[in-house]
Amino acid sequence: MSLFGSLTAAISGLTAQSRALGHISDNVANSQTVGYKRVDTNFVSYLTSSSASMHLPGATIARPSYTNSTQGTVEQSENSLALAISGQGFFAVAASTGTSNGQPVFDDRQFFTRAGDFGLDQDGYLVNGSGYYLKGWPADANGNPDRTDLAPIRVSQQVFNPVATTEIELGANLPSSIEDNASVSTQTELYDALGTLHTVNLTFTKNSNNDWTMSIDVPDAVTATAGTVDLRFGAAVSPTTTPGTLGDLANATGSIVLPPSANAGDLAAVTFEVDFGQGVQTVSLNLGAFGEAQGLTQYGAEFGIRNRNQNGVPLGSYSGLSIATNGDISVNYDNGQSRVVARIPLVAFNDPDALQRLDGQAFMRTPESGEARITDASSNGVGKLVISSVERSNVDIATEFTKLILAQRAYTANTKVVTTSDEMLQDTINMRR
């Protein structure tokens, strides 16, 4: 009968509204949780019988409706390692199941999150506020990511080993109008294998028009003078080159070695050897290109230096970590160098709202969500990385309070139906008296 049906329907309504209230309370409690995705409520009606002439009351249930694909507000953070995703992607993360020999042991299952409040822990891992470890592709010595290996990112804070100088670039102009036998000089620097800085003296002595002798001296080397070499410009070579441009190198002495050819456009570089007690170090001195107005030239009356560069690096200590918008993680050193150690990929799903929720704003894939597609940031629809930012909860407090009022009123109305149905049943029973 309809009285019993109304009792059943009202009681199911009470259950459904209490579950909706639980969803609302969870949302309000996590309104400030980084990366939290709110849970809406979807009410589903069950019917026992319904036709054109008769309808029997059924029941209703409350099902959670997930909003994993709805983005929260992206907010700037003072944490330089904080990350947010502008788009539909997720971070791949790992969960620790304990430790072994002082290092974390990771769960074999795959986890995903939008909570990007990452920071370095005591072991050098990037961990978010919920304790999940950020995973990425490790990079090789050239900074290229290995996309076949996705593992928790660990940053080493060891020193940057010194790199001995192998090449020096010099851009300078020799004055064409100075007298014969007059000299001009400059200095450049190089690093040995231990990262110690040394001075290289370069002296240019004019022999005649368009002809100079360059002397290379390294005062604190085992052999101070590396050697000399003649520099010929313009009309001093055959065939002649453009006036003021280097046309040939000749008469090398000491450890200086000439380039294999001096054709127009070829690299004008000599090599010399220097020894600081750790063995012979071969250095290339790049003077530009033959027949072109670059590197070493001879014009006018002024001696000038355009550039002096060398590729050696001193010993460097760890000074910080930086993340690029393409996901590259670089370790920075106090010697001005940096090294890419990993790249952060992003993960996309066909239906992110069907992911299974876990604690700590982490998710797991399900058959309904589809396979995890791991790709570079800003590609294949995963969105882009926003550096030094976090994604806030997508909960809107005003909306949740509106839902709260509606749930309260609906719950009260269902209790009224139960009370009324009970009174009507009591009246029916009392009819026999």
KACORNOR-V581389 format. One record per backbone hydrogen bond with DSSP energy under -1.0 kcal/mol. CO is the residue of the C=O (numbers start at 1). NH is the residue of the N-H. E is the energy in kcal/mol with one decimal. If there is no record, write none. Layout:
{{CO/NH/E} {CO/NH/E}}
This chain:
{{1/5/-2.0} {2/6/-2.8} {3/7/-1.8} {4/8/-2.4} {5/9/-2.8} {6/10/-2.5} {7/11/-2.5} {8/12/-2.3} {9/13/-1.9} {10/14/-2.2} {11/15/-2.2} {12/16/-2.7} {13/17/-2.7} {14/18/-2.1} {15/19/-1.9} {16/20/-2.3} {17/21/-2.3} {18/22/-1.7} {19/23/-2.1} {20/24/-2.4} {21/25/-2.6} {22/26/-2.1} {23/27/-2.2} {24/28/-2.7} {25/29/-2.3} {26/30/-1.4} {28/31/-1.4} {30/33/-1.5} {33/36/-1.7} {36/394/-1.7} {38/67/-1.2} {40/65/-3.0} {42/63/-2.9} {44/61/-2.3} {46/59/-2.7} {49/56/-2.9} {54/51/-3.0} {59/46/-3.7} {61/44/-2.7} {63/42/-3.3} {65/40/-2.9} {67/70/-1.5} {73/392/-3.2} {75/390/-2.6} {79/82/-1.5} {82/388/-1.6} {84/386/-2.9} {85/87/-1.1} {86/384/-1.7} {90/347/-2.4} {91/113/-1.9} {92/135/-2.8} {93/111/-1.4} {94/133/-2.9} {95/107/-3.1} {98/105/-2.8} {100/103/-1.7} {103/100/-3.0} {105/97/-3.4} {111/93/-2.5} {112/363/-2.9} {113/91/-3.1} {116/83/-2.7} {116/118/-2.2} {119/127/-2.9} {121/124/-1.6} {124/155/-3.1} {125/121/-2.3} {126/134/-2.8} {127/119/-1.6} {128/131/-2.2} {132/128/-2.4} {133/94/-2.3} {134/153/-2.7} {136/151/-2.3} {137/343/-2.2} {138/146/-2.8} {140/143/-2.0} {144/140/-2.1} {146/149/-1.6} {151/136/-2.7} {153/126/-1.3} {160/316/-2.1} {163/313/-2.5} {166/284/-2.4} {167/311/-1.6} {168/286/-3.5} {169/309/-2.1} {171/306/-3.5} {171/307/-1.7} {172/297/-2.1} {173/304/-1.5} {179/182/-1.5} {182/206/-2.6} {184/204/-3.4} {186/202/-2.7} {188/200/-3.1} {190/198/-2.9} {191/165/-2.4} {192/195/-1.8} {196/192/-2.0} {198/190/-2.1} {200/188/-2.3} {201/217/-2.6} {202/186/-2.3} {203/215/-2.7} {204/184/-2.3} {205/213/-2.4} {206/181/-3.7} {208/211/-2.2} {210/233/-2.9} {211/207/-2.6} {211/208/-1.4} {212/231/-3.3} {213/205/-2.6} {214/229/-1.9} {215/203/-2.1} {216/226/-2.2} {216/227/-1.2} {217/201/-3.5} {218/221/-1.9} {224/218/-4.3} {226/255/-2.8} {227/216/-2.6} {228/253/-2.5} {229/214/-3.3} {230/250/-1.9} {231/212/-2.8} {232/247/-3.3} {232/248/-1.5} {233/236/-2.5} {234/237/-1.2} {234/241/-1.3} {242/245/-2.2} {244/298/-2.1} {245/234/-2.0} {246/291/-3.0} {248/232/-2.3} {250/230/-3.3} {253/256/-1.6} {257/271/-1.9} {263/266/-2.5} {266/290/-2.3} {267/269/-1.2} {268/287/-3.1} {270/285/-3.8} {271/257/-2.7} {272/283/-2.9} {274/281/-2.9} {275/222/-3.2} {281/274/-2.1} {283/272/-2.6} {284/168/-3.1} {285/270/-1.9} {286/170/-2.4} {287/296/-2.7} {288/268/-2.5} {289/292/-1.4} {290/265/-3.1} {292/294/-2.3} {295/172/-1.4} {297/174/-3.0} {300/176/-1.5} {300/177/-1.4} {304/173/-2.7} {307/171/-2.9} {309/169/-3.2} {313/163/-2.5} {316/160/-3.6} {317/334/-2.3} {320/332/-2.7} {322/330/-2.9} {324/327/-2.0} {327/344/-2.3} {328/324/-2.5} {329/341/-2.7} {329/342/-1.1} {330/322/-2.3} {331/339/-2.0} {332/319/-3.0} {332/320/-1.1} {333/336/-1.5} {337/333/-2.6} {339/331/-2.9} {341/139/-2.1} {342/329/-3.2} {343/137/-2.8} {346/375/-2.7} {347/90/-1.6} {348/373/-2.6} {351/354/-1.8} {352/355/-1.6} {356/364/-2.1} {362/358/-2.7} {363/112/-2.0} {364/356/-2.8} {366/370/-1.2} {369/351/-2.0} {373/348/-2.2} {375/346/-2.9} {379/382/-1.6} {382/89/-1.6} {383/378/-3.4} {384/86/-2.8} {386/84/-1.8} {388/77/-3.0} {390/75/-3.2} {391/35/-2.3} {396/400/-2.2} {397/401/-2.4} {398/402/-1.8} {399/403/-2.4} {400/404/-2.2} {401/405/-2.2} {402/406/-2.2} {403/407/-2.8} {404/408/-2.4} {405/409/-2.5} {406/410/-2.7} {407/411/-2.4} {408/412/-2.4} {409/413/-2.5} {410/414/-2.1} {411/415/-2.1} {412/416/-1.9} {413/417/-1.9} {414/418/-2.3} {415/419/-2.4} {416/420/-2.8} {417/421/-2.8} {418/422/-2.2} {419/423/-2.2} {420/424/-2.4} {421/425/-2.3} {422/426/-2.2} {423/427/-2.2} {424/428/-2.0} {425/429/-2.2} {426/430/-2.1} {429/432/-1.2} {430/433/-1.3}}
